[in-house]
Amino acid sequence: MGTGKALALIGAVLALATLALSFVIPNFFGWYRIEMSALGITAGVYYTGLGTIVVVPAIIPITGMDILGVIGGILLIVGSIACIIGGVKESKAAGIIGGVLILLSPLILIINLLVGAGDFAVMIQSLGGPAGASVLWGSITIPGPITLSWGIWIGSFLSLGAGVLGLAGGAAV
């Protein structure tokens, strides 16, 4: 098996695993997080790879889905399939297109956050600390002592890495 083929397949599998794990273990593999810690207890709201919102622990019934997140998740799935096809059939075009589609998924999330277009971005802005604070990541301490932190989380970085692997693998096939 060639290096390009292996990289394309690893990128595709990593992208799909990141998407699945964002639902199974959202407090570690979520794509974005808002966490509040007080007295050694942490509760969080997490954004998954398909634009759904998960609360851990499930004490507050917050539900929702962000249309841009759904589009990003679909692009990630289609990109993973294209990378798999590119790796198996040794198609440079399919591998490159797959890698680009995988990369678009977390980039859509970041653009969504910066522009404030989706419901999740509005929730972040309403919770997000002082005016002018970065929506990409930050932390504040509220007297009590309560710490509120937010930011792009591990799933986003893993999907970016998966996209780079898929793109590099597709180009090298």
Steps between C-alpha positions, in 0.01 A plus 500: 500500500641837400547788740240717324244224509563441871479871585172542311347200678630608843361852443159361406484264798618773740235741367220246544629398845513864608142551386376189684699569817358853522168332584636221721745706709402864432687642800826378345434475124245781458574756232426799723440530871359731763585378850421635843697381802415566862594316820675224303196426284508565126199518270522569132317564178669338202455537126536176303632439151146502359395826661302356790531626856572261788497588871726303739382410758150500357352715777376781278287402202662712230441366154564643162655454164691749292438483123857604418623221728283250315643621169853471641431149627363391164808644327720305741317174426507556122867600521583186695327285242689681222832442683420132539418478129816694418710266712345175382479590130820707514319804363690822563196718421269314740760511777564873461130584482437283807774671697369845409143404600623366835691825558190707421303347787691657794560815295122543466474478880769765546342733243160442663645601838681807367199626304251401771262348244372193685298443815802359682702814424217711643500286816877546532468875461230513769713298745839610383638744749609856447431695184766447238599157636607248238230255401768248394625445856517669834439475871370723776468461875181615662499569875388194677754347376350396171707457186336526162711383206420455134680415182566285201551150632689182416260370233559807284876459515480127425277564199743765373779243534287240323440744214872572468577126498230435240619788283865398524412137437281588203775714349756222548290214357 
